[in-house]
Amino acid sequence: MSVREAAGTDDTAPQDPWERFGWLMWSGWLVFLGFPLAAALTADGPGWARAGGAGLVVAFAAVYVVEVLRLTRGHQARLPVPEPWLALAALVAVAAVSTTLIGPAALSFVPFVQSFAVFALPRPTCWWFAAGLVLATTATVMLVLGTEELTLVFILVGVTAAAVAGRLLAEGGEAYDTAVRGRDVAEERERVARDVHDVLGHSLTVLSIKAELASRLVDTDLDRARAELADISRLSREALGEVRATVGGLRAARLEDEVAAARTALAGRGIEADLPSDVRTADPRYRPVMGWVLREAVTNVVRHSRASRCVVRLEEAALTVHDDGCGIDLARGPGNGLRGLRERVEAAGGRFSVGPDTAGGTRLEVRW
């Protein structure tokens, strides 16, 4: 499997340079075909035999080059299943026929056949084929040429070890790339889920409060009820835009906007709000994260705290939200919102803490 296949990309995606120029690594091997070619051209016998031997060497080189280019360009998986076997059979057939014309020099083809088989055949067949070819070549050399020519066997063993290592490294690299891409996809999914939760949680809470208020005002103050309904319509459009921006990765919480939204949300629930009047106290590097924290914290205060007062304190590198409500039950574990806040703060290099306050209620703090 090529890197392109592991990524699940199509032909329009940028091509890996290693796939484009992988043939350079293989092309250097072709110089070793000079040995059987020289043997063919200098062999005893008629001219047609020498020409035939040279033609077989060229045919072997052509099949080898074409099939290697298929492998290095990642086209193997799009070919019929028998393709690697047919190519290997062609290489073996040419090498076998050439023995009748150039004799033992045809053994020079064996390393090429071995390297192609190791890379082209599926597991575990490639390992069995490689081991079998080493044994067969060793037996042939010892029976035909004698122990004096065992150098060829050592060369074949070295080529086999290099090819096996190359395939394992290539597969390991592809597995690593796939794992990295999977991690990136998971992180992006978590980011989108966290951002959508924060956006929708706050927006739906405010919309719910305003809808309840409008329903109570319909019979007593129709003009104000209409104003609340207009706010609901506006907030719905803004929430939709925020969700779209979040999915597109463009959403960034602005601290000043979140302070204003917190004031509206707390007032709608009848909670006294003590909020900072100037967000410029905070370091600009931390304001986006502080904005997300403030949004989620105020949403939790409005939803769950049953508080009458909420105090937000802002420092250069810290944000604290405290309410006088019923407190938080840490034994139940954090919800998705608090878990997402912790991840967001820690990813920005900060420290996140939340729990019951000694003065009652809940205290949430982030600090860098």
HUPE-V340347 format. One record per residue. PSI is psi in degrees with one decimal (none if undefined). D_CENTER is the distance of its C-alpha to the mean C-alpha in Angstrom with 1 decimal. Layout:
<<PSI	D_CENTER> <PSI	D_CENTER>>
This chain:
<<134.6	16.7> <168.4	15.4> <-38.3	12.1> <-40.9	12.8> <-40.3	13.4> <-33.2	10.4> <-16.5	8.3> <28.6	11.0> <167.3	12.3> <-177.3	16.0> <-13.2	18.6> <-8.8	18.6> <154.2	15.2> <137.5	15.8> <140.3	16.5> <128.3	15.3> <-31.9	18.5> <-31.5	18.6> <-35.3	18.9> <-37.6	21.6> <14.9	23.6> <-24.5	23.1> <-21.8	26.6> <-36.7	28.0> <-39.0	27.4> <-32.3	29.2> <-28.0	32.0> <-26.4	33.5> <-23.5	34.4> <-22.0	36.7> <-26.4	39.4> <-11.9	40.2> <-7.2	41.4> <-27.2	44.2> <-52.2	45.9> <-29.9	46.4> <-43.3	47.2> <-38.7	49.9> <-38.4	51.2> <-42.1	51.5> <-22.4	53.3> <7.2	55.7> <150.7	56.4> <147.5	60.0> <-178.2	61.0> <163.5	61.4> <-34.3	59.4> <-31.7	57.8> <-41.5	56.3> <-40.7	54.9> <-39.5	53.5> <-41.2	52.0> <-44.1	50.4> <-37.6	48.9> <-38.1	47.7> <-38.2	46.0> <-43.2	44.2> <-39.9	43.0> <-41.6	42.0> <-46.1	39.9> <-39.0	38.2> <-46.4	37.5> <-42.6	35.9> <-46.9	33.9> <-44.8	32.6> <-45.1	31.8> <-34.8	29.8> <-38.6	28.0> <-35.9	26.9> <-42.0	25.6> <-48.4	23.4> <-21.7	22.1> <6.0	21.4> <26.0	19.4> <-4.9	22.2> <-42.2	23.2> <-17.6	21.5> <2.3	23.3> <160.7	26.6> <150.3	29.0> <-40.3	28.5> <-7.3	31.6> <-51.9	30.6> <-38.2	29.7> <-40.4	32.8> <-42.1	35.0> <-42.8	33.9> <-40.9	34.5> <-39.1	37.8> <-42.7	38.8> <-44.3	38.1> <-40.0	40.1> <-44.0	42.9> <-42.5	43.4> <-40.7	43.5> <-44.8	46.0> <-35.5	48.2> <-21.4	48.2> <-27.1	49.8> <-18.4	53.0> <-33.6	53.2> <0.0	51.8> <-143.3	52.2> <-19.6	50.3> <-18.2	48.4> <-17.4	46.2> <-15.8	44.5> <-18.9	42.7> <-20.5	40.5> <-46.1	39.2> <-34.7	36.5> <-44.4	35.0> <-41.9	35.2> <-48.8	33.6> <-39.6	30.6> <-43.0	30.0> <-41.8	30.3> <-40.1	27.9> <-30.0	25.0> <-33.9	26.0> <151.3	27.1> <159.8	25.0> <151.1	25.0> <10.1	27.4> <-38.4	29.9> <-36.1	28.9> <-41.4	29.9> <-40.6	33.2> <-43.9	34.0> <-45.0	33.4> <-42.0	35.7> <-38.5	38.3> <-38.0	38.4> <-44.8	39.0> <-43.4	41.8> <-41.5	43.3> <-40.3	43.4> <-45.2	44.9> <-41.5	47.6> <-45.2	48.4> <-45.3	48.7> <-36.7	51.0> <-35.4	53.1> <-44.8	53.5> <-23.5	53.1> <171.6	53.8> <-15.9	52.3> <-19.9	52.9> <23.2	50.0> <-6.2	47.4> <-37.3	45.6> <-36.9	43.8> <-43.4	42.5> <-39.7	41.1> <-43.6	39.4> <-41.2	37.9> <-42.4	36.7> <-42.9	35.0> <-41.5	33.4> <-45.6	32.2> <-42.1	30.7> <-41.6	29.0> <-42.4	27.5> <-45.5	26.4> <-40.5	24.8> <-42.2	23.1> <-42.7	21.7> <-41.0	20.5> <-41.5	18.8> <-45.1	17.2> <-38.1	15.9> <-39.3	14.8> <-41.2	12.9> <-40.0	11.2> <-39.0	10.5> <-44.9	9.1> <-40.4	6.8> <-41.5	5.8> <-40.5	5.8> <-43.0	4.0> <-39.5	0.7> <-40.4	3.7> <-42.4	5.0> <-40.5	4.3> <-42.7	5.5> <-41.3	8.0> <-38.8	9.1> <-38.1	9.8> <-42.2	11.6> <-38.9	13.5> <-46.8	14.5> <-43.9	15.8> <-42.1	17.5> <-44.4	19.0> <-41.5	20.2> <-40.7	21.6> <-47.0	23.4> <-42.1	24.9> <-52.9	26.0> <-38.1	27.4> <-47.4	28.9> <-48.3	30.9> <-43.8	31.9> <-33.7	33.0> <-47.3	35.0> <-42.3	36.8> <-40.4	37.4> <-43.2	38.8> <-45.2	41.1> <-34.9	42.4> <-41.9	42.9> <-42.4	45.0> <-42.4	47.0> <-38.2	47.6> <-31.5	48.9> <-26.8	51.3> <-11.6	52.6> <-40.3	53.3> <-15.3	56.8> <-33.6	57.6> <86.3	56.1> <-37.3	55.0> <-43.7	54.2> <-34.6	51.9> <-40.8	50.3> <-39.6	49.6> <-41.2	48.1> <-38.9	45.7> <-37.3	44.8> <-39.7	44.1> <-39.8	41.9> <-43.2	40.0> <-43.7	39.5> <-45.5	38.3> <-33.8	35.9> <-43.4	34.5> <-41.8	33.8> <-41.4	32.2> <-40.1	30.0> <-42.7	28.9> <-37.9	28.1> <-40.7	26.2> <-43.5	24.0> <-42.1	23.3> <-35.8	22.5> <-46.4	20.2> <-34.4	18.2> <-0.9	18.1> <16.1	17.0> <-5.9	20.5> <128.8	22.2> <125.5	23.8> <128.4	26.6> <125.3	29.8> <-41.6	31.9> <-36.5	35.2> <-37.7	34.2> <-32.2	33.1> <-45.6	36.5> <-41.5	38.4> <-36.8	36.4> <-40.9	37.1> <-43.7	40.8> <-45.9	40.9> <-43.2	39.1> <-40.8	41.3> <-38.3	44.5> <-28.7	43.8> <-2.1	43.8> <25.8	46.8> <128.2	45.2> <131.4	46.6> <129.3	44.1> <95.1	44.3> <154.4	41.7> <142.3	41.3> <-17.2	43.1> <112.7	41.1> <-6.0	37.4> <-9.0	38.0> <-34.3	38.7> <146.4	34.9> <129.3	33.0> <-26.1	31.1> <-27.8	27.9> <-6.7	27.9> <-43.0	29.4> <-43.9	26.2> <-39.9	25.2> <-36.6	28.9> <-44.0	29.0> <-42.3	26.3> <-45.9	28.2> <-41.1	31.5> <-50.9	30.4> <-40.4	29.2> <-45.2	32.1> <-38.3	34.7> <-43.1	33.3> <-37.8	33.8> <-45.9	37.2> <-39.3	38.3> <-46.3	37.0> <-19.3	37.9> <-28.6	40.1> <36.5	43.5> <160.6	44.1> <-13.8	46.9> <141.7	45.5> <128.8	42.2> <129.5	42.0> <124.9	39.2> <135.1	39.5> <129.1	37.6> <-179.7	37.6> <-41.1	36.1> <36.5	33.1> <151.0	33.7> <131.6	34.0> <133.6	36.0> <122.9	36.7> <135.4	39.7> <162.9	41.5> <33.0	44.6> <-149.4	43.5> <-4.9	43.2> <-177.8	40.6> <140.1	37.3> <98.0	37.1> <-20.1	34.5> <-24.7	35.2> <-11.0	33.4> <156.2	30.2> <148.0	28.2> <-178.1	27.2> <-37.2	23.9> <-49.7	25.2> <-37.0	26.2> <-42.4	23.1> <-38.1	21.1> <-44.5	23.6> <-45.5	23.3> <-41.7	19.5> <-44.8	20.1> <-46.4	23.0> <-33.3	21.6> <-27.1	18.6> <7.2	21.3> <13.0	23.2> <177.5	25.9> <136.9	27.7> <134.8	28.1> <145.7	31.0> <142.1	32.8> <179.6	35.8> <142.9	39.5> <148.4	41.7> <-27.6	44.9> <4.0	46.8> <156.0	45.4> <-156.6	42.5> <143.2	38.9> <123.9	37.5> <133.3	34.0> <138.7	33.2> <142.0	30.4> <142.8	31.2> <none	29.8>>
